[in-house]
Every structure is written in structure tokens, then in C-alpha cells.
Amino acid sequence: MSPAITVSGVSKTYKSGHTALHSVDLEIARGEIFALLGPNGAGKTTLISIICGIVNPTTGTVLADGHDVVRDAKAARRKIGLVPQELSTDSFETVYATVRFSRGLFGRPPNPAHIEKVLRDLSLWDKRDSKIMTLSGGMKRRVLIAKALAHEPDILFLDEPTAGVDVTLRRDMWDLVNGLRAKGVTIILTTHYIEEAEEMADRVGVIDKGRLILVEDKAVLMAKLGKRRMVLTLPAPITAVPAALGEWDLTLEDGGRQLVLTFDTKADHTGIPSLLRRMGDLNIPIIDMDMTRSTLEDIFVGLVSQGAAA
Ligand SMILES: Nc1ncnc2c1ncn2[C@@H]1O[C@H](COP(=O)(O)OP(=O)(O)OP(=O)(O)O)[C@@H](O)[C@H]1O
């Protein structure tokens, strides 16, 4: 089966001369939930806008469900729903009319049962006759999602779905994403929130300064995330890890002054109590003990700052 999205060699230089994307390649499988992480200005919105056919790439091609988003724009767009960051117009229309109209835009026949389901799923049914301009920010955000789902897209883009939203909407959003996942909808979300990627994504991509610098299964990243370090500071440096401590995953750092144990927090045994007992038996003194953890955030910040140094 062909991928849901194929991005090949996509670059974007705006009229201002600023290059927002440098030759991005990315494949997204059907039914996958893909989180695109990156700092402000990294190029996330530009990439999404190109895939959705709103912005033209300077070079490269994008296929959505096999349709070229520039040459075969109409067919590609029918497959795609986009939840943008902001509601661009404060409409006098009602919620129901707005969402129904969105469906019509994509040439889909009317389906009141589907519109009702979408509005109910998003707790908007009671507000169906309200004018958009009278709604709270959170409710407007729900309308954006309803509009994107009105034409039953196979691929849904969520651009910063939970930036600045309250906890209830955030939870509803996660439930909604899980419901769509169960139906086989492909979901691509951009986010600043690492925990959001951890909660929802199958795969994570990190974009920095217009370059996709990492694409990885979340499980692999979480395995890295699960690593912890216990740092034992010794009163005097040693030249090698003592042979009697060979059964633990130990390394020497800080010129032999620190003995570092790396362990997996998810493992049944961290090895800490037995190591400390053995060191006591061997009369190896310790003057300080510290725990550090590598998180997805660390991995992300590390990658992005490496990019900054380059
Ligand atoms: N229409 C435009 N004309 C010129 N430059 C633009 C335009 N749109 C975006 N840019 C620039 O391109 C870069 C990438 O912007 P983009 O909005 O894609 O980043 P982002 O990762 O989505 O950031 P954020 O998280 O802040 O939304 C930024 O430096 C931005 O200023």
C-alpha cells in the first residue's frame, strides 16, 4: 500500500529570500500518528501548509494518498483535513452552517448524521445554533476541528492543537485523536509539547531551521527516555572501573573522579542497592551521589542546540 504522505526534496524560499525548508524528505504511513516537533520558526507550519496545498514548494513534490498536491490539488485536498492554529474569521454564521459548508467545499454530498456526530464528539451540539463570534476561544478551537472533519478526511493535520487550550479541551482532543486512529485516519500534529508527542504519536520528527534532523519511532525514543544515570563522586580519581564492579554498567567521568551507573528505570532491578553494598564491602568511599535523567526533552534540546552550533 502506498504511504499516506510522501514528501520528496521539498524546499521553500519565501519572497523575502528566507529559506524556511531545506530539501525535506518524509514518508508517513497510513494510519500512523506522526508528531512534528520543533522550536518557533523551525518550519513546521510551512511544511504542513505545503503538504496541504496552501503554500507552493520552491522545489520538490508532495503526494497525498498518491495525488500530487500541486498538479492534482483537488483530489489531494479531499483526502486532507487541516486544523490551523487560528480561526481566521470571526463569522456571523452559526456553528452548524459553518461546519456543513466546509463539507460542501470539498464536493462531498450532504450527510447530516456525520455532521451531528462530529459536533457531538466535540461537545458542540448544544452550540450548533450559536454564531461563531459569540463563542469562547476554546469553543472556536473545537469548531476548527469540526470543520476539518466535516468532509471525512483520511489524513488530518493538527497544527499546535493544544497550544493555549484548557485541560478539558486537551483531554477531549486526545480522545478524539484516539478515536480517529481507531478508524485508520492518518494524523500529523505539530507541537511544542513533548508530552503531547509522548502521549499520542507513533513516530516523532524533529525539525530545526528548516531541516528534518531526526525521524524516529516513539518507542525507540522512549527507550532512550527510560535511561537514568546515577553519578557517584569519589574523593580521589581512579584510573579504571574496579574489576570487582564489572557486573554493573559503569563508566568513569570527570577524569576518574565520577563513577556513573546507567540503568533503565523500567527494568525490575536498577542494580543500585547491590552496587552500593558491594562498594561498601570493598571500602570504596563516596563523597556525593546524584541522579540525572535523559528525557525526550533533553534529546530534543540536545539535537536542536547541536543544530544551532553547526
Ligand atoms: N509568508 C512568509 N514570508 C516570509 N517568511 C515566512 C513566511 N511564513 C513563515 N516565514 C518564516 O519562515 C520560518 C518558518 O516559519 P514557520 O511558521 O513555518 O515555523 P513554525 O515552525 O511553524 O513556527 P511556530 O512554531 O512559531 O509556528 C520563520 O522564520 C518565519 O518567519
The ligand as an SDF file (V2000), in Angstrom:
LIG
                    3D

 31 33  0  0  0  0  0  0  0  0999 V2000
    4.9010   34.1650    4.3170 N   0  0  0  0  0  0  0  0  0  0  0  0
    6.1410   34.2200    4.7910 C   0  0  0  0  0  0  0  0  0  0  0  0
    7.0570   35.0630    4.2570 N   0  0  0  0  0  0  0  0  0  0  0  0
    8.3200   35.1270    4.7220 C   0  0  0  0  0  0  0  0  0  0  0  0
    8.7880   34.3540    5.7270 N   0  0  0  0  0  0  0  0  0  0  0  0
    7.9380   33.4900    6.3060 C   0  0  0  0  0  0  0  0  0  0  0  0
    6.5700   33.3760    5.8790 C   0  0  0  0  0  0  0  0  0  0  0  0
    5.9680   32.4220    6.6430 N   0  0  0  0  0  0  0  0  0  0  0  0
    6.9040   31.9770    7.5050 C   0  0  0  0  0  0  0  0  0  0  0  0
    8.0840   32.6040    7.3080 N   0  0  0  0  0  0  0  0  0  0  0  0
    9.3430   32.3840    8.0230 C   0  0  0  0  0  0  0  0  0  0  0  0
    9.7350   31.0510    7.8050 O   0  0  0  0  0  0  0  0  0  0  0  0
   10.2510   30.4620    9.0050 C   0  0  0  0  0  0  0  0  0  0  0  0
    9.4640   29.2320    9.3790 C   0  0  0  0  0  0  0  0  0  0  0  0
    8.1570   29.6370    9.7840 O   0  0  0  0  0  0  0  0  0  0  0  0
    7.0380   28.5840   10.2170 P   0  0  0  0  0  0  0  0  0  0  0  0
    5.8040   29.3600   10.5440 O   0  0  0  0  0  0  0  0  0  0  0  0
    6.9460   27.5200    9.1950 O   0  0  0  0  0  0  0  0  0  0  0  0
    7.6820   27.9800   11.5340 O   0  0  0  0  0  0  0  0  0  0  0  0
    6.9950   27.1120   12.7020 P   0  0  0  0  0  0  0  0  0  0  0  0
    7.9610   26.0310   12.9860 O   0  0  0  0  0  0  0  0  0  0  0  0
    5.6300   26.7350   12.3130 O   0  0  0  0  0  0  0  0  0  0  0  0
    6.9910   28.1300   13.8790 O   0  0  0  0  0  0  0  0  0  0  0  0
    5.8810   28.3550   15.0330 P   0  0  0  0  0  0  0  0  0  0  0  0
    6.0560   27.2210   15.9660 O   0  0  0  0  0  0  0  0  0  0  0  0
    6.3090   29.6540   15.6070 O   0  0  0  0  0  0  0  0  0  0  0  0
    4.5470   28.3950   14.3450 O   0  0  0  0  0  0  0  0  0  0  0  0
   10.2120   31.5640   10.0490 C   0  0  0  0  0  0  0  0  0  0  0  0
   11.4810   32.1770   10.1090 O   0  0  0  0  0  0  0  0  0  0  0  0
    9.1690   32.5120    9.5230 C   0  0  0  0  0  0  0  0  0  0  0  0
    9.4500   33.8370    9.9500 O   0  0  0  0  0  0  0  0  0  0  0  0
  1  2  1  0
  2  3  1  0
  2  7  2  0
  3  4  2  0
  4  5  1  0
  5  6  2  0
  6  7  1  0
  6 10  1  0
  7  8  1  0
  8  9  2  0
  9 10  1  0
 10 11  1  0
 11 12  1  0
 11 30  1  0
 12 13  1  0
 13 14  1  0
 13 28  1  0
 14 15  1  0
 15 16  1  0
 16 17  2  0
 16 18  1  0
 16 19  1  0
 19 20  1  0
 20 21  2  0
 20 22  1  0
 20 23  1  0
 23 24  1  0
 24 25  2  0
 24 26  1  0
 24 27  1  0
 28 29  1  0
 28 30  1  0
 30 31  1  0
M  END
$$$$
